[in-house]
C-alpha cells in the first residue's frame, strides 16, 4: 500500500512539474472565475441562480476538472485522481439542476470507469516515462462503427428523455421553458452518447477519444450557453482548448508506440 501511495504522489509531482505556462494561465483564469462566482453568491445571492453552497461545489469541480484534462492530454495516469474528484462534485450540481441524462452519465459511467481506467492505465505505463500510459489508435473501419454507434445512441436516448419529460413536466426545473427543454433534451442526449464513447476509448487508451471529447465539449458549451452558468461555461471552454492539444499529443504518442487496433 505504501508503495502504491508513493507512486501516486510521484505521478502527481511529475504531472504538475510538466505543466506549460499557458496551462498555468488557463488554470488561474478558471480558479479566479470560480472564486468570484462563489464569493458573489455568498455576499449577494441571486434568486433563481446557484445557491451559495453550490458555488462552492462548482469551485472544487472547476479546479479538479481542469487539472484532470491537462494531465489526461499528456496521457498521465494521475489525471484519474482529479477526474474522480470532479465527477463526485459534478454529480451534486447536475442533481440540483435536474440535468438527468448527464447526471446518469457521471454517476453510472464516469465514476466506475474512472476507477477502472486508473487501474488499466497504471498497468500499461510507458517504459520511457512511467508516469504516462501507452497511447493506441483505432483503424478506419473501427472509427466508422464507433460513429454509427454514437448516432444511434443519441437518437435512442433522446427518445427516452422525451418520454420521461412528457410523463412528468417536473422533469425539468420550472425556470426552464418547454421550448428550451427541446434543445436541452437533444444536447443532453448527445452529451451522454458521446461521453460514453469517449470514456470507453479513454479507458482503453485510444487517441480517438479526443475527437469525441472535442465534439462533446462543443455540445456542452452550447448546453451551458442555453442554461447559463459562468463557471461551467468557462471550464468547458478550457476543456475544448485542451482537447485539441490532447489530440495532437496523443497522435504523436501513438505513433511513437506503434499500437493499432
Secondary structure, 3 states (H helix, E strand, C coil): CHHHHHHHHHHHHHHHHCCCHHHHHHHHHHHHHHHHHHHHHHHCCCCCCCCHHHHHHHHHHHHHHHHHHHHHHCCECCHHHHHHHHHHHHHHHHHHCCCHHHHHHHHHHHHHHHHHHHHHHHHCECCCCCCEECCEECCHHHHHHHHHHHHHHHHHHHHHHHHHHHHCHHHCCCCCCHHHHHHHHHHHHHHHHHHHHHHHHHHCCECCHHHHHHHHHHHHHHHHHHCCCHHHHHHHHHHHHHHHHHHHHHHHHHHHHCCEC
